[in-house]
Amino acid sequence: MTRRPTLKDIAQMARVSEMTVSRVLRGKGEASPYTCDRVREAAKKLGYVPNQIAGSLSSNSVNLIGVIVPSVSSSVFSEVLTGIINILKETQLQPVFGVTGYNLETEETVIRQMLSWQPSGLIIAGLEHTDAARRMMVNSGIPIAEIMDVDGDPVDMNIGISHAEAGYDMGALIAAKGYKNIGFIGTKIDTDFRAGKRFHGFKKALLEANLSIVDHAFYTGSSSLRIGKDVTRELLAKNPTLDCIYYSNDLLAAGGLMHCIANDIAVPGQLGLAGFNGLELREGLPALTATTYAYRKETGEKAAKMIVAAQSADKKRSHEKVTFAPKIEIGDTL
């Protein structure tokens, strides 16, 4: 199905009347548990999204752009949002934000709620979604921009970097610089798909150089300088011969640098350090940590421009893809 599913479609699949479908989905009137289950299952399979503003507006959409990201506590995503806002503020379109917490089921719920308001477009971080979430986006008929990752199969427009390439490039650089005993520190590898792709790309580059990750540390929760310091201390206590550590982000790498400074560990003489994202905070550190610049603000701006352009093109999907090349900044720590 390439059009927005209707009550009639659900009724046909569930083998009930449209009125019954309407009552079940609105939670009004009586229907047996068996009938309710059939209707809801049919709606999920079809990717149906209720129109909460139907009948109240003459237009089929509103001047809202749904923006869905895993977190707003990190400056990584705040820079993406800044890029989006910078473009949309010059138009009549207004962003509405949703947060998933790196959980695909939560993301599915947020997408359903966003689309129920009939937005003019949707910008969402990442390419991995539940089947139901993907169906909802495919059937929505509005421009969709999946951002921050290009390693996958987009619904429509796609803007970002290859995280597999970013990890691979850093691994190749670290190997070329002669490091042999390499560690890794990261979080959410199973739920942060972009971090996971960097990790696997990094391992692939090391393997090609006849190297491997000597030890790694995965932790739960949000990244912070404190966690970077503590986990670096723990990893080095287990493996004092490590000569380089690759971190899943710059905040952790900065914490690792703080640990090294406090414990007279020469960087990069005794230990090389590298992170990811190209965060501005690096510029305030005693040494500029190595990183990969990820074009966060530029990604947000480009996604918003593409959504705006789609409005003037009668909301036709362009399936345009924009890939920024990951850019390594060696800094002072490799």
Buried (B, 14 or more C-beta within 10 A) or exposed (E): EEEBBBBEBBBBBBEBEBEBBBBBBEEEEEBEEEBBEBBBEBBBBBBBBBBEBEEEEEEBBBEBBBBBBBBBEBBBBBBBBBBBBEBBEEBEBBBBBBBBEBEBEBBBBBBBBBBBBBBBBBBBBBBBBBEBBBBBBBBBBBBBBBBBBBBBEBBBBBBBBBBBBBBBBBBBBBBEBEBBBBBBBBBBBEBBBBBBBBBBBBBBBBEEBEBEBBBBBBBEEEBEBEBBBBBBBBBBEEBEEBBBBBBBBBBBBBBBBBBBBEEEBEBBEEBBBBBBBBBEEBEEBEBBBBBBBBBBBBBBBBBBBBBBEBBEEEBEBEEBEBBBEBBBBBBBBB
